[in-house]
Amino acid sequence: MRQPSATISVSGINAGDLGLNGLRHDVKIHQVWHPLVHDLLWTAYQGRALLPANAVDDIGELIARWFALHRDLGDAAQFLFGTINDRDLLAVNRMLNLLAFAETYHRRKYDEPPLTKEQHDTFRKDMLGQLPSQYERDVYGGRLQHANAQSQRQRVRWLVRRAATADPRLENVKKALVDSLIETRNHLTHFEPPNEWVSNTSYGYALLAAALEYVLEGNILLDLGLDEERVQECLAHGHGWDDPIPELPIDEAPGRLVE
């Protein structure tokens, strides 16, 4: 594993503090990725500003597009902002939450089912009709209902490619980023055996979460009508001190330790 040039911020309750049950806590930590910046003044970062005042020519149109996007996303918008604004959220939970939002975001905005609804309904009916009894049809019916959908890997890859139109650096890391996100998620949620693309450290989880947040921000800025050049400027402005892209490896899962 490449030695990280970043660190994990630690916060939470203190060891030895009394809990509600009267017992003393072990240390509980929450991890957020950020670069190693020595003696960073607090004034250098008081909340991310992706949209500087001169980012758009028509602020009224931007606001209208923002509310339209918020309506399109529905409750998923609250899920996103609740995640990115909770700086005490565990890194692994941040990564999983952002992946869940990314899938919903793509499904609601850019869904491209492989087949038409008519084709899917016809094929599903024909396949279920070949089964010997209702029991087997019940087993396969629900699974086949969702067969005409893009995978999470396809959706995340699409979002990374779109963000790369604004920040070409993502082209070099997109395969490793997508594979690491999906394989790590599958390992954690489906208990699949870990492969070479599974991150297994807090640093890896935090960096994957930071990179996916960056990708989502790029896509949302594009949705707001900004062109690729302006989006690149906004991302550079908003991530002046915590740009995760240079930290991403191109041939391995970030933060992976081999036992």
C-alpha positions in Angstrom: 0.0 0.0 0.0 1.3 3.5 -0.8 2.0 5.5 2.2 -0.8 8.1 2.6 -0.1 11.8 2.6 -3.3 12.3 4.4 -4.6 11.7 7.8 -7.9 10.8 9.6 -9.4 13.4 11.9 -10.5 11.9 15.2 -13.4 13.1 17.4 -15.9 11.6 19.8 -16.2 10.7 23.5 -13.1 10.4 25.6 -11.8 7.2 27.1 -12.9 6.8 30.7 -15.9 9.1 30.4 -18.9 7.7 32.2 -21.8 6.5 30.0 -25.5 6.5 30.7 -25.2 3.0 32.1 -22.5 4.0 34.6 -19.8 2.1 32.8 -16.7 3.8 31.4 -16.4 4.2 27.7 -13.7 2.8 25.5 -12.5 5.3 22.9 -15.0 5.8 20.1 -13.7 7.5 17.0 -15.2 9.0 13.9 -13.0 9.4 10.8 -13.1 12.0 8.1 -10.4 12.1 5.4 -8.3 15.2 4.9 -4.8 15.9 3.7 -1.9 16.4 6.0 -1.8 20.1 6.5 0.5 21.3 9.3 -0.6 24.2 11.4 -3.7 24.8 9.3 -5.5 27.9 10.5 -9.2 27.4 11.2 -9.9 30.4 8.9 -8.6 28.3 6.0 -11.7 26.2 6.1 -15.0 27.3 7.5 -17.2 25.2 5.3 -16.9 24.3 1.6 -17.9 26.9 -0.9 -18.3 25.2 -4.3 -20.1 28.2 -5.8 -18.1 31.5 -5.5 -20.1 34.7 -6.2 -18.9 34.9 -9.8 -19.6 31.3 -10.7 -22.9 32.1 -12.5 -24.2 35.0 -14.5 -27.9 34.6 -13.5 -28.3 33.8 -9.8 -32.1 33.6 -10.2 -31.8 30.9 -12.8 -29.4 29.0 -10.6 -31.8 29.1 -7.7 -34.7 27.9 -9.8 -32.6 25.0 -11.1 -31.5 24.1 -7.6 -35.1 23.9 -6.3 -36.0 21.8 -9.4 -33.2 19.4 -8.8 -34.1 19.2 -5.1 -37.7 18.3 -6.1 -36.4 15.6 -8.5 -34.3 14.0 -5.8 -37.1 14.1 -3.2 -36.1 12.6 0.1 -32.8 11.4 -1.3 -31.6 15.1 -1.2 -32.0 15.1 2.6 -30.1 11.8 2.8 -27.2 13.3 0.8 -27.0 16.5 2.8 -27.5 14.7 6.1 -24.5 12.5 5.2 -22.1 15.2 4.0 -22.9 17.6 6.8 -22.4 15.0 9.6 -18.7 15.3 10.2 -18.9 12.8 13.0 -20.2 10.0 10.8 -18.0 6.9 10.7 -16.0 6.8 7.5 -17.4 3.4 6.4 -21.0 4.7 7.0 -20.2 7.8 5.0 -19.0 5.8 2.1 -22.0 3.4 2.1 -24.5 6.3 2.4 -22.9 8.1 -0.5 -23.0 5.0 -2.6 -26.7 4.5 -1.8 -27.4 8.1 -2.8 -25.4 7.8 -6.0 -27.5 4.8 -7.1 -30.8 6.7 -6.3 -29.5 9.9 -8.0 -28.6 8.1 -11.2 -31.9 6.1 -11.2 -34.0 9.2 -10.8 -32.1 11.4 -13.2 -30.3 9.2 -15.8 -31.8 5.8 -15.7 -31.3 3.7 -18.9 -33.0 0.3 -18.5 -31.4 -2.3 -20.9 -34.8 -3.2 -22.4 -38.1 -1.4 -22.9 -40.8 -2.0 -20.4 -42.8 -3.9 -23.0 -39.9 -6.2 -23.8 -39.1 -6.7 -20.1 -42.7 -7.6 -19.2 -43.0 -10.0 -22.2 -39.7 -11.8 -21.4 -40.5 -12.0 -17.7 -43.9 -13.5 -18.3 -42.4 -16.0 -20.8 -39.7 -17.1 -18.4 -42.0 -17.5 -15.4 -44.4 -19.5 -17.6 -41.7 -22.1 -18.1 -41.6 -22.9 -14.3 -43.4 -26.0 -13.0 -45.5 -24.4 -10.2 -46.5 -21.2 -8.4 -43.8 -21.9 -5.8 -41.0 -21.5 -8.3 -42.7 -18.5 -9.9 -42.8 -16.9 -6.5 -39.1 -17.6 -6.0 -38.0 -16.0 -9.3 -40.8 -13.5 -9.8 -39.4 -10.7 -7.6 -35.9 -11.2 -8.8 -36.9 -11.1 -12.5 -39.0 -8.0 -11.8 -35.7 -6.1 -11.1 -33.7 -7.7 -13.8 -34.3 -4.8 -16.3 -32.1 -2.4 -14.4 -28.6 -1.1 -14.5 -26.2 -2.4 -11.8 -24.8 -0.1 -9.1 -21.4 -0.5 -10.8 -22.8 0.8 -14.1 -24.5 3.7 -12.4 -21.4 4.8 -10.4 -19.2 4.4 -13.5 -21.5 6.6 -15.4 -21.3 9.3 -12.7 -17.6 9.2 -12.6 -17.3 9.5 -16.4 -19.6 12.5 -16.4 -17.6 14.2 -13.6 -14.5 13.5 -15.6 -15.8 15.8 -18.4 -15.2 18.6 -15.9 -12.1 17.1 -14.2 -10.1 14.9 -16.6 -7.9 13.6 -13.7 -10.8 11.3 -12.9 -10.1 9.4 -16.2 -6.9 8.0 -14.7 -8.4 6.7 -11.5 -12.0 5.8 -12.6 -11.5 2.1 -12.9 -9.8 1.8 -9.5 -12.2 4.1 -7.9 -15.3 2.4 -9.2 -14.0 -1.1 -8.6 -12.9 -0.2 -5.0 -16.2 1.4 -4.2 -18.4 -1.5 -5.4 -16.2 -4.3 -4.2 -15.8 -2.8 -0.8 -19.5 -2.2 -0.5 -20.3 -5.8 -1.6 -17.8 -7.2 0.9 -19.3 -5.1 3.7 -23.0 -5.6 2.9 -23.1 -9.1 1.4 -20.1 -10.6 3.3 -18.5 -11.6 0.1 -14.8 -12.7 0.4 -12.5 -9.7 0.0 -10.6 -9.4 -3.2 -7.8 -7.1 -4.3 -10.2 -4.2 -4.7 -11.6 -4.2 -1.2 -10.4 -1.4 1.1 -10.1 -2.5 4.7 -8.9 0.5 6.7 -10.5 3.6 7.9 -8.2 5.6 5.7 -9.4 3.7 2.7 -13.1 4.1 3.5 -12.6 7.8 4.2 -10.7 8.5 1.0 -13.3 6.5 -1.1 -16.1 8.6 0.5 -14.3 11.8 -0.2 -13.7 10.9 -3.8 -17.3 9.9 -4.3 -18.5 13.1 -2.7 -16.3 15.0 -5.2 -17.8 13.0 -8.1 -21.3 13.7 -6.9 -20.6 17.4 -6.4 -19.3 17.6 -10.0 -22.5 16.0 -11.3 -24.8 18.2 -9.3 -23.0 21.3 -10.5 -23.4 20.1 -14.1 -27.1 19.6 -13.4 -27.3 23.2 -12.2 -26.4 24.3 -15.7 -22.7 25.1 -15.3 -20.4 24.2 -18.2 -17.5 21.8 -17.7 -14.9 24.6 -17.4 -16.9 26.4 -14.7 -17.5 23.2 -12.8 -13.8 22.5 -12.8 -13.2 26.0 -11.4 -15.8 25.5 -8.7 -14.4 22.1 -7.6 -10.9 23.5 -7.5 -12.2 26.5 -5.4 -14.2 24.3 -3.1 -11.4 21.7 -2.6 -8.5 24.0 -2.4 -7.2 22.2 0.6 -8.9 18.8 0.6 -8.7 17.6 -3.0 -8.9 13.8 -2.8 -8.1 13.0 -6.4 -4.3 13.1 -6.2 -4.4 10.6 -3.2 -6.3 8.0 -5.2 -4.2 5.0 -6.5 -4.7 3.8 -10.0 -4.0 0.1 -9.6 -5.2 -0.9 -6.1 -7.8 -0.2 -3.5 -6.9 2.8 -1.3 -5.8 2.0 2.1 -5.8 -1.8 1.5 -3.7 -3.8 4.0 -2.8 -7.3 3.0 -2.7 -9.6 6.0 
